[in-house]
Amino acid sequence: MAEQSLPSPRTVLVTGATGGVGSAVARALHADGWTVYATHRRPADADALRDAGFTPVHLELTDEDSVFAAAEQVGPRLDGLVNSAAIMGQGPVELTPAEAWRRQFEVNVIGQTTVIRAFLPALRASGGRIVNIGAVSARVPLPFFGPIAASKAALAALSHSLRAELRHQGVEVTLVEPGAMDTPIFATADRASADLGRAGSAKTQQHYARALDAVATTAARQPLGPVAPAVDAVVRALTARRPATLTTTGRDARALALLRFLPDGLRDRVVLRAFGVTAEAFADPSVTAAASAARPR
């Protein structure tokens, strides 16, 4: 009687595996018996990923040669691809320098597309799954978060187009849109904004000062959700017989998604009020002070 061969472990590549969501996804899949190819940019991170039980893969999203070399390393078959790597840009559109916009789209859109292109043959060979990590701000963009919302909206459009293109090729595509999670991405975004600085003159920047203070105060009070719901959504997308095409996770994300049904003007008023941004925030301080001094006592 011939021996029955044991099924090979399922394989998955997780980009951004050193980040908050990516590392949590990698751990969950490894615990379920998957062979996890965990990408990293810095050589120093390879040992830590290997110690965690992953197969480290060097991959620089903005370097096409690096991405295709990673695909060669992984091999001809792959069961899952989780695009978790991302950067977060924030700030008013007028104050966001061109370099920040370019970097945002290079990583969050063009880089993700390059990874998908490189690994699609291996995914097609195994009838695999693609899971892209988006953001609910793609559907309801928030003021002062235009850069991240714009890039995630582009990623959402890419995901929907790709899903239809691959429908008859045996590869499923799921978009997971989490809310605000307790990960290092916000601190990283603050550092990146500080490094690149603001566009516009000092007067233009001053025009937004009070509004940005109100937004920062509101954001500091907002509790950040756990990554577990997003991780669970990714695992389901990779393992369910019929995976969902779109999953929104987090109470704040689900509430924000509902706002898309409001008329635009009403939605703007609701969002600005929630951030504590009023018309007075944009009034010229010198004019306001002069008007206040001129009032009769």
NORDA-V292583 format. One record per residue. N is the residue number from 1. RES is the residue in three letters. BURIAL is # if it has 9 or more other C-alpha atoms within 8 Angstrom, else .. Layout:
n: {N N}
res: {RES RES}
burial: {BURIAL BURIAL}
This chain:
n: {1 2 3 4 5 6 7 8 9 10 11 12 13 14 15 16 17 18 19 20 21 22 23 24 25 26 27 28 29 30 31 32 33 34 35 36 37 38 39 40 41 42 43 44 45 46 47 48 49 50 51 52 53 54 55 56 57 58 59 60 61 62 63 64 65 66 67 68 69 70 71 72 73 74 75 76 77 78 79 80 81 82 83 84 85 86 87 88 89 90 91 92 93 94 95 96 97 98 99 100 101 102 103 104 105 106 107 108 109 110 111 112 113 114 115 116 117 118 119 120 121 122 123 124 125 126 127 128 129 130 131 132 133 134 135 136 137 138 139 140 141 142 143 144 145 146 147 148 149 150 151 152 153 154 155 156 157 158 159 160 161 162 163 164 165 166 167 168 169 170 171 172 173 174 175 176 177 178 179 180 181 182 183 184 185 186 187 188 189 190 191 192 193 194 195 196 197 198 199 200 201 202 203 204 205 206 207 208 209 210 211 212 213 214 215 216 217 218 219 220 221 222 223 224 225 226 227 228 229 230 231 232 233 234 235 236 237 238 239 240 241 242 243 244 245 246 247 248 249 250 251 252 253 254 255 256 257 258 259 260 261 262 263 264 265 266 267 268 269 270 271 272 273 274 275 276 277 278 279 280 281 282 283 284 285 286 287 288 289 290 291 292 293 294 295 296 297}
res: {MET ALA GLU GLN SER LEU PRO SER PRO ARG THR VAL LEU VAL THR GLY ALA THR GLY GLY VAL GLY SER ALA VAL ALA ARG ALA LEU HIS ALA ASP GLY TRP THR VAL TYR ALA THR HIS ARG ARG PRO ALA ASP ALA ASP ALA LEU ARG ASP ALA GLY PHE THR PRO VAL HIS LEU GLU LEU THR ASP GLU ASP SER VAL PHE ALA ALA ALA GLU GLN VAL GLY PRO ARG LEU ASP GLY LEU VAL ASN SER ALA ALA ILE MET GLY GLN GLY PRO VAL GLU LEU THR PRO ALA GLU ALA TRP ARG ARG GLN PHE GLU VAL ASN VAL ILE GLY GLN THR THR VAL ILE ARG ALA PHE LEU PRO ALA LEU ARG ALA SER GLY GLY ARG ILE VAL ASN ILE GLY ALA VAL SER ALA ARG VAL PRO LEU PRO PHE PHE GLY PRO ILE ALA ALA SER LYS ALA ALA LEU ALA ALA LEU SER HIS SER LEU ARG ALA GLU LEU ARG HIS GLN GLY VAL GLU VAL THR LEU VAL GLU PRO GLY ALA MET ASP THR PRO ILE PHE ALA THR ALA ASP ARG ALA SER ALA ASP LEU GLY ARG ALA GLY SER ALA LYS THR GLN GLN HIS TYR ALA ARG ALA LEU ASP ALA VAL ALA THR THR ALA ALA ARG GLN PRO LEU GLY PRO VAL ALA PRO ALA VAL ASP ALA VAL VAL ARG ALA LEU THR ALA ARG ARG PRO ALA THR LEU THR THR THR GLY ARG ASP ALA ARG ALA LEU ALA LEU LEU ARG PHE LEU PRO ASP GLY LEU ARG ASP ARG VAL VAL LEU ARG ALA PHE GLY VAL THR ALA GLU ALA PHE ALA ASP PRO SER VAL THR ALA ALA ALA SER ALA ALA ARG PRO ARG}
burial: {. . . . . . . . . # # # # # # # # # # # # # # # # # . # # # . . . # # # # # # # . . . . # # . . # # . . . # # # # # # # # . . # . # # # . # # . . # . . # # # # # # # # # . # # # # # # . . # # # . . # # . . # # # # # # # # # . # # . . # # . # # # # # # # # # # # # # # # # # # . # # # . # # # # # # # # # # # # # . . # . . # # . . # # . . # # # # # # # # # # # # # # . # . . # # . . # # . . # . # # # . . . . # . # # . # # # . # # . . # . . . . . . # . # . # # # . # # # # # # . . . . # . . . # # # # . . # # . # # . # # . . . . . . # . . . # # # . # # # # . . # # # . . . . # . . . . . . . . .}
